[in-house]
Amino acid sequence: MNLVEKAVKNGGKLVPLTISNGLTNGTGLMNPAVFVDDNNEVLVNLRHVNYTLYHSENNQKFPCPWGPLAYLHPEKDMKLKTTNYLMRLNEDLSVKECSLVDTSKLDVTPKWEFYGLEDARLLKWENKYYISGVRRDTTDHGQGRMELSEIEIDKDSWTIKEVSRLRIPAPGDDNSYCEKNWMPVLDMPYHYIKWTSPTELVKTYPDLPARCEQVKVKESLKSPVDLRGGSHVVPWEKYYIAITHEVDLYKNYLGQKDGVYRHRLCVWDKDFNLIGITKENFSFLDAKIEFVAGAAKYNDDLLISFGFQDNAAFILKTPGNIINEMIEEALNANN
């Protein structure tokens, strides 16, 4: 299923998120995270990367010399660098204001070739704004951990500053290599769904030293595939819902790595029992590389923010009746 096509045909809307080329030098915008604040104000954290992703979409028949998937960098900057911009949108979801998230107070010299806060979800917990994503630049071997960065937003001047940064250990022995794409629960401060099936709900604490604990582990419904984190976890009527992603990794005819990303809607009850997964996965624009990093209830609709091939960012306003149909499908698929 192409969700954009279905949503737009039923009264939804697809909106591109762009900023000045002078800020990006033509490199990639990706994986936006939408958030609906007080007074129905729509905010978005937008990830900017210092490369352009090349991907051969035509059955890998025309890859570049490095394969069907390659990162094209400026000659003077060969690292994978992320910066974040915070947007405020108009009622029609066009961009009203945009400003770089100033992290200079807490930045240190990176120790790894991937640096910056990647795929950060925008949050508001206990009246404080946060962006929360994975950072891999604090060790010399690229160990990834989720971080919770508090930001202060001056809505008059539209300036954004990071004021604190918490690196979250994995619960338990904390010996995994990379933790990423934990899905924050919007109405439960400092809680994330770390794994979908079985569902692992964890909680961190905004103090030092950092700590994280398992709150629940539920084996209520077994997924047919490996469901990885994506959007926020959104309260929706008597359920929680989120959009997850799955990756089909394979090699092309030259033995080079490639993959296809697809998505599903997952449904939990209020005790975080996983009770529904859409039977069929779906795309947004039929590209092989797409990624959802945000979702938020907006009036009766669901805003879904996603990246396209690391080169474009969009918000899809999806009518509530479409979401309700998908929830019913998910519940019925697992009866």
N, C-alpha and C positions, 0 to 999 in steps of 0.2 A: 504494500500500500504506500502511495505517496501522500503523506499527511498534509503537505502544503496544498496540493490540488484539492483534496477533500475539504479542508478547512475553508479555502477561498470560495469554492463553489457553494458553500453553505453560509456565506456571510462573513467569513474571517478575513484576515488581512496579513500580508507578508510585507515587512518593512526592512530595508537594508540599513545597517548602522555604519556610518562613515565618519571619518575625521579628516582634517586637512592633510594633504599629501606632504606639506612642509613639516609636519610632525613625524611622519613615518618614513620619509624618503622612499615611498613606494613599496615598502615591505609589508608583511602580513598583519592583518587584523583577524582575530579568531575568538572562538569560544566565549561569547559574552554571557554574563550572568545577570539576569533580570531580577529586580526586587521591587515590590510595591510598598511604598512607605505610607506614613500617615497622610490623610487627605487624598488618598488615591494617587499620590505622586509616584511616577515610574522612574526608577533609577536603574542604571546598568553599569556593571564593571566590565570593561572591554580589554581583552588581552592584546597587546601588540608585541610582535616578535621581529627580530632583526634579520629575517630571511624571507625568501619566497619559496614555497614548496612546489616542486615540480612533481606531478603525478600523471603517468600515462593512463588515460581512461579508456583507450580503445583496445581493450583486451591485451594490453601490454605488448602490442606489436611494434610500437615505436618508442621504446625506452631511450633515455639518454645513456651515455657510456657507463654511468654508475648504477643503472638499473631503472625500474619503473617508478621508484620513489627516491627523490633526492632533494636535499636542502641547498638552495642557492643563496650564497652569502656575499656581502660586500667583501672585497679583497682584504680590507684592513680590519675586518672583524669576523673571525671564523668561529666564534663561539655561538651557542644557542642562548640568546638573551631575551628575557621577558620584562616588559614594563606594563603597567596597568593605567588605564584612563577611566575616570568616573564620569558618566553621562547623566544628565537630567533630560527627560523627554517631554515633549508637548502631549496634549491629549490625543492627537492623531499619531503618536509614537514617533514623530520626527524628532531629530536631535535639537534640543534647546540650548544646552550648554555642555561643555566637555573640558576636563582638566586632568593633567597628569597627577597621579597619586605620588606625592612627594615622600620618598622613603629615605631621604638623605640622613636623617637623624640616626637611623639604626643600621644603615648599610655598612658592610665590611668587605674587605677584599675577597672575592669568591675563590674557592678552592677547587672548583670543578667546572667543566666546560659548559654545562647547562646551568644558567643562573637567573635568579629572579623568582618571584612567586607565580607559579604556573596554575592556570585554570582556577583562578580564585573566585569563589562564590561570595556574593555580597549578602550581608546579614545585618539584622538588628536584634540584639539580645540584651535584655535589661536596659533598654534605652541607650545602648552604645552600638555604634556601627563597627562592623568588622568585615574584612575580606579574609577568606580562608581557602588555602590551596596547598599545593605541594612545593617544597623547596628542596633542591638537590645540590646546593653549592656550599654547604657548611663542612663537608668532609672531602678528602682527596680521592675518594672512590665513588662519589655520587650517591650516597645513601639518601633516599627520599623520605621525608616525614611531612605530615600535615602541619601547617602552621596557622595560628590565629592571630591576625594583625588588627589591632584596634586602629581605626582611623577617625579623625575629627574632620567634619564637613562644615565649612563656613558657607551657608547657602546664600548669603548676600554677595560675597565676592566670588563664590564658587571655586574655592581653593580647598584642597584635600591633603591632609598630612597624616602619615603613619606615626602614632605616638607610643605604641608598644607592640612587641612581637614575641609570641609564645610558640616554641617548637614542641609539638605534641608527641610524646612517646607512644608506641604501640602498646596496647594493654598486655599484661603478662610479662614475658621475658624481654620483649623489645629487641629481638635479634633479627627481624626481617630486614630485607634489603630496601624495599621501596613500598611505602604506604602512600596511596593517593586516591583521589576521587571518592573520599568519604562524603556521604550525602547529608548535609545539615538539616535537622528537623526545625522548621521555621518557628513553631510555637513552643518548643522545648529548649530553653537556653542551654548551650554547650553540649547538646546531644547530636550524634551522627549515626546514620546507618552505615556501618563499615563494610558489611557484606550483606547481600540480598537473600541468598538461599544457600544454607540456612541464614536467617536474618540475625545479624549481630548488631545490637544497639550498644553504643559506647558513650561515655560522658567524659569530657575533660573539664578542667577547672581553670579559670582565668587568674591564676596566681603562680608564684614561683616557690619551690621548684615545680616544673610541669608534671602533671600526673594524668593518667587516663585509666578508666576502669570499664570492664564489661558490665552493662546493666541488664541485658537480656540476651539470650541465645535461643532462637525459636526455629524448630525444624518442621514447621507446619505444612509447608508445600515445597516440593522439590522441583527446581527449575530444569527444563530440558537442555539448557545451555548455561555457560558461565556468564552470569549477568554481572556487569561491572557498573560502578557508580556513574551517575550523570547529573541529574538536576537536583534542586532542593527537594526535600520531602514536604509535600504541601497538604495541609488539612483540607479535605474536600467532603463536605457533608458529614457522613458518619464514618468516613475512611481517611486514611493517608494514602496519597498517590505520589509516584515519582516515575521519571523516565530514565531507564537504564540503557546501557549500550552493550553490544556484543561484537566481537571481532573474529572474522574468519581469516586466519593467517595462512598463507600458502606461498608457493614459489612459482615464478613464471617459467617460460620455456627455456630460459637461460639459468634457471636455478637461483634466481634473485628474489629476495623477500618482498612480499606485497600483502595487502589485506583489504577487507571490505568491512565497513562499520554499518551496523543496523541497530534498531532500537525497539524497545517494548515498554508498554505501560504496566507498572506493577501496583498492586493494591494491597494494603494492610488494613486490618481492623485497628481499633484504638489501643489494643494491647500488643500491637506489632506482630500479630500472626499474619504471615503472608497468605492471603486468601485468593489472590488472582494474578495471573500473568497473561497478557494478550498472546493468543496462540500463534499468530503470525507476526513476524517482525515488520518494521516499516522504515522507510527513508523519509527525507524531507524534500530534497531536490534531485534524488536519484544518483547522486555522486557516490563514489566508493568510500570517500573519507568525509564523514560528517560527525559532529560531536555536540551533544546537548550539555550545557553547563548551568542552566538555570530554568526555573519555572516559578510562576506566581499567579495567584488568583487575582483577577482584575474585573471588578463588577461580577458578572455571571460567566465570564470567560476565563480561559487559561492562557497566559502569556508563556510561550516557550522560546528560549533564546538558544541559538545554535551556531556553530562555526561550519564553514564549507571549505574543505581542502586547505585549511590553515591560511586562507587568503581572503575570506569574506565572512561577515558576521550579520546575522539576521534575527529579528523577532517575528514570531508567528502568533498572531492573535487567533486562538482556536475557540470556536463557539462552545459554550458549556454543554449543549446537547450532544456535540460530537464527543466530548470527553465522557459524558455519561454513557454514551453508546459503547465507548471503548472499555469503560469500567464493567459494564454488563457483559461484554464479550470476554473480558478477562475472568470474571467470576464464573461464567458458564463454561469456559474452556477447561476449567479444572474441577468441575463437578463429576 
